[in-house]
């Protein structure tokens, strides 16, 4: 899973399953808190914020005529890797 961003940090496209999905609607961005007491034993010095989990909900499509799918993307605070938290084929998903 790879996410390409605009210069302002907004998702532009998602590479998933060997295909590139273009973001086709305004993405929704939010943060949650990690259950650090269960997962983080020791945060590296200078790691920044080890608690905030970043999320994006993006509506994507493969071509200009294909149906919208909603991807929920998640990035754990101690990683640069984006994870696919969920997919919805309805074009909408609860945030």
C-alpha positions as CSV (number, residue, x, y, z in Angstrom):
1,X,0.0,0.0,0.0
2,X,1.4,3.4,-1.1
3,X,-0.3,6.8,-0.8
4,X,0.7,9.7,-3.0
5,X,0.0,13.2,-1.6
6,X,-0.4,16.7,-3.0
7,X,2.1,19.4,-1.9
8,X,-0.4,20.3,0.8
9,X,-0.4,16.8,2.2
10,X,-3.8,15.7,0.9
11,X,-4.1,12.2,-0.7
12,X,-4.0,12.2,-4.5
13,X,-3.8,8.5,-5.3
14,X,-3.5,5.1,-3.6
15,X,-1.6,2.1,-5.0
16,X,-3.3,-1.0,-3.8
17,X,-3.1,-4.6,-5.1
18,X,-0.9,-3.5,-8.0
19,X,-3.4,-0.9,-9.2
20,X,-3.5,2.9,-8.9
21,X,-6.7,4.4,-7.5
22,X,-7.2,8.1,-8.1
23,X,-8.9,10.1,-5.3
24,X,-12.1,11.4,-6.8
25,X,-13.7,13.3,-3.9
26,X,-12.7,15.5,-1.0
27,X,-10.9,13.2,1.6
28,X,-11.8,13.2,5.3
29,X,-8.9,13.4,7.7
30,X,-8.8,12.7,11.5
31,X,-6.7,11.3,14.3
32,X,-7.3,8.8,17.0
33,X,-5.2,7.8,20.0
34,X,-3.2,4.6,20.1
35,X,-3.7,2.3,23.1
36,X,0.0,3.0,23.9
37,X,-0.2,1.1,27.2
38,X,-0.7,-2.1,25.3
39,X,1.6,-1.5,22.3
40,X,4.4,0.9,23.1
41,X,6.9,-0.4,25.6
42,X,9.4,2.3,25.0
43,X,9.3,5.2,22.5
44,X,12.6,6.0,20.8
45,X,14.1,9.4,21.7
46,X,13.0,12.1,19.3
47,X,10.2,10.0,17.7
48,X,7.7,12.8,18.0
49,X,4.1,11.9,18.9
50,X,4.0,8.2,19.5
51,X,0.2,8.2,20.4
52,X,-1.7,9.9,17.5
53,X,-2.8,7.5,14.8
54,X,-3.5,9.3,11.5
55,X,-6.6,8.3,9.3
56,X,-7.8,9.3,5.9
57,X,-11.1,8.3,4.3
58,X,-10.8,8.6,0.6
59,X,-13.2,7.9,-2.3
60,X,-11.3,6.4,-5.1
61,X,-11.8,5.0,-8.6
62,X,-9.7,3.2,-11.2
63,X,-11.0,5.2,-14.2
64,X,-13.2,8.2,-14.7
65,X,-16.2,6.0,-15.4
66,X,-15.7,3.3,-12.7
67,X,-17.7,3.1,-9.5
68,X,-16.4,4.9,-6.4
69,X,-14.9,2.8,-3.6
70,X,-14.1,4.1,-0.2
71,X,-10.8,3.3,1.4
72,X,-10.0,4.0,5.0
73,X,-6.3,4.5,5.4
74,X,-4.4,4.4,8.7
75,X,-0.8,5.2,9.7
76,X,0.5,4.2,13.0
77,X,2.5,6.9,14.8
78,X,5.9,5.1,14.8
79,X,5.7,4.1,11.1
80,X,5.7,5.8,7.8
81,X,3.8,2.9,6.3
82,X,0.1,3.4,5.4
83,X,-2.3,0.5,6.1
84,X,-5.6,-0.2,4.5
85,X,-8.0,-0.3,7.4
86,X,-11.2,-0.9,5.4
87,X,-12.9,-0.9,1.9
88,X,-16.5,0.0,1.1
89,X,-18.0,-0.5,-2.3
90,X,-21.0,1.7,-1.5
91,X,-19.2,5.0,-2.0
92,X,-19.7,6.0,1.6
93,X,-18.4,4.8,4.9
94,X,-18.8,6.0,8.5
95,X,-15.8,7.8,9.9
